[in-house]
Amino acid sequence: MKNVSIIFGSTTGNTEKVANLIKDHMTDCNVTVSNVVDAKDAMIESADLVLFGSSTWGYGEFQDDFAPYYDNMSSDLLSGKNVAVFGCGDSVGFADVYCEAVNLIIEKASDCGAKVIVEGLKVDGEVDDNLDKIEAFAKSLL
Ligand SMILES: Cc1cc2nc3c(=O)[nH]c(=O)nc-3n(C[C@H](O)[C@H](O)[C@H](O)COP(=O)(O)O)c2cc1C
């Protein structure tokens, strides 16, 4: 069974909700969902697939808890890993930097030698308005 680690940063709970919805759709995988503040290297080392999730705050910035984690993402840990990225944002209020954290994490993971296996999932506005998109993303990872 495929081991999947989902590591998320979320301020108001939206990206956390998406993380858990993704898990629910990956029924044939062994999936763990962890807040980035509790993330350990072993969660990545033991995973066949790693999902990183961060909402975007400020103006195109990482969710607060994810920022220090991003700084420590390294090729030692990520080289050769299969990775996918997701996050929540608001395309109406922040069109120029909509879900910028997703873009930045994809860039960093690629720079660290990870294989980013699908396009990032950007969840716009209410999570409940994006359920089909979230399901399709999760199934594209199987
Ligand atoms: C002060 C503030 C700044 C924000 N900045 C951005 C931004 O730069 N880009 C974006 O796409 N969304 C932005 N958002 C929208 C949030 O990313 C969105 O509310 C998201 O669902 C929060 O997810 P979370 O609960 O997982 O942290 C901002 C929201 C607030 C209140």
The ligand as a Gaussian input file, in Angstrom:
#p B3LYP/6-31G(d) Opt

LIG

0 1
 C       -5.309000      39.371000       5.472000
 C       -5.474000      38.328000       4.406000
 C       -4.522000      38.197000       3.413000
 C       -4.663000      37.256000       2.381000
 N       -3.738000      37.188000       1.364000
 C       -3.953000      36.356000       0.321000
 C       -3.057000      36.331000      -0.804000
 O       -2.064000      37.057000      -0.872000
 N       -3.331000      35.476000      -1.820000
 C       -4.425000      34.650000      -1.814000
 O       -4.632000      33.908000      -2.772000
 N       -5.287000      34.640000      -0.748000
 C       -5.076000      35.458000       0.305000
 N       -5.946000      35.460000       1.374000
 C       -7.056000      34.498000       1.427000
 C       -6.719000      33.256000       2.284000
 O       -5.647000      32.531000       1.727000
 C       -7.952000      32.366000       2.370000
 O       -8.867000      32.972000       3.274000
 C       -7.701000      30.936000       2.753000
 O       -8.866000      30.179000       2.613000
 C       -7.171000      30.772000       4.169000
 O       -6.836000      29.421000       4.340000
 P       -6.401000      28.803000       5.752000
 O       -7.603000      28.826000       6.636000
 O       -6.017000      27.397000       5.427000
 O       -5.258000      29.593000       6.260000
 C       -5.801000      36.391000       2.389000
 C       -6.758000      36.530000       3.418000
 C       -6.615000      37.483000       4.404000
 C       -7.694000      37.615000       5.460000

